[in-house]
Structures are given as structure tokens and as C-alpha cells.
């Protein structure tokens, strides 16, 4: 039986993320002049879309993780180091305050929203940590999870967001398309603790295929129907991935021949 739940810490970070992403996506309310009541109503509306989209994204992670004897934990994306030295690790004292984490995604998202007046959106403010359950799996790397397990759990989040973008596109819901497109794209960036790095480090094939598919889908959704975008983006991803694999294999064979000839 699948047991999917969010603990109190996760719910706290999810609520904060919804508010932050609501602010980031809703900062530019597209009005010709600023009217506070209109801005607040737009912020609330956008926040509801964000809430549904973020929960769907995280639910997908947890669903696949549960099938791989693992769990996922959501939190605000941050860094726990402020330098390269051994002592440059948080928590640290600063002006009498204890800093446990630097929430880099939150800072970048809000900063860019303010500077660009909402024209530029940075949506990678949350991270999903994959944690294996205590029951060991046989024949797996890291004792509990295989590379395929980790890559699959990480990949399903961005794919779930892209799926929502396709669905919202069918109903002409532009805000839903934009929010989920950005969630899918930014979580594919291979930065520490984001989905993208877990996919890339565990399966280059998965990463290339999914990255091309997601980027193609986002671009095509701006000009074509959801069905055509889905088909064309999938074909594009398959073709580019096959070309990459062929070139990679050819390069490997060439290196072997050079070594043998020398």
C-alpha cells in the first residue's frame, strides 16, 4: 500500500514556498497602473495555482519514491556552506545570530522579481531530498537505491509539472502553463540539491532526453496545441538523444583505436 504524507516541517516549507512563488509569479499583475486591491487579488489567485502545482510536483516525487523503498523531503532550497574550507560550514554565528542555512533560491527569486519588476521569474526556490528507507535493496548502489531509482524519483517532478502545463494549455489557462513550465525548467538545472543534478549524476541518458523534451515542450506550447507540442517535443528529444549516444559511442571507439595503435 502506498503511504504518501508530508511531515510538519515539509508543510511549513511548502506554505512558505507557495507564498514566495505567489509573490514572484504575481509581482507583475499586467495592469497598466498599480492598484493595491487588484494586485492582492491577483496574488491570491496566482498563489492558488502555485499551491496546486507545487503539491502535484511533490506528490509525484513521493509516489515514485514509495515504489522504490524511499521517501522524499521538501524544503526551501539553500546552501549549508559559505566557503570551501572545512570550517566554512553552517551553522555559523553572525552578529550574534545563528545562521543554519542560506536560502539562496528565495533570495535570487525575490531579488530578480524586484529588479525586473516581475518580468524575470526564478522558480527554483525549493529542493527535494531523496532518502532511502531503512529496508535494504539487493544489488543497488549506495546500498539502498540504484542510479535508476534516484534518477526516476528526481525526474518525475519536472515531468509532472510539464504534464500540468500541457493540461492547462488545453483549457487555455495561460497562468497555469507559465507557472508549471517554469517549475519544470528550473528544477532541471543541475545545481546542488535540485532535481536536475540528481538526474544528471545518475543517468546522463535520462537527463539529456528529459531536458530536451521539457525545453522543447515549453517552447512549442507557446505556439502550438498541447497534443502537437507533446508529439514534436518527444520526437525532438528522442532524435537528439540518439544522435548524442551515437556520437558518444563513435568517440569512444575512436579513443580505443588510438590507444591500441599507440
Protein Blocks (a to p, Z undefined) as FASTA:
>chain_A
ZZddddfklmmmmmmmmmmmmmmmmmpgoiabdcfklmmmmmmmmmmmmmmmmmmmmmmm
mmmmmmnopacdddddddfbfbfbfklcccddeehiacfbdcfklmmmmmmmmmnnomac
cfblbccdddddfbdcehiahhlacfklmmmmmmmmmmmmmmmmmmmmmnopaklmmmmm
mmmmmmmpccehiaklmmmmmomklmmmmmmmmmmmmmmmmmmcfklmmmmmmmmmmmmm
mmmmmmmmmmmmmmmmmmmmZZ
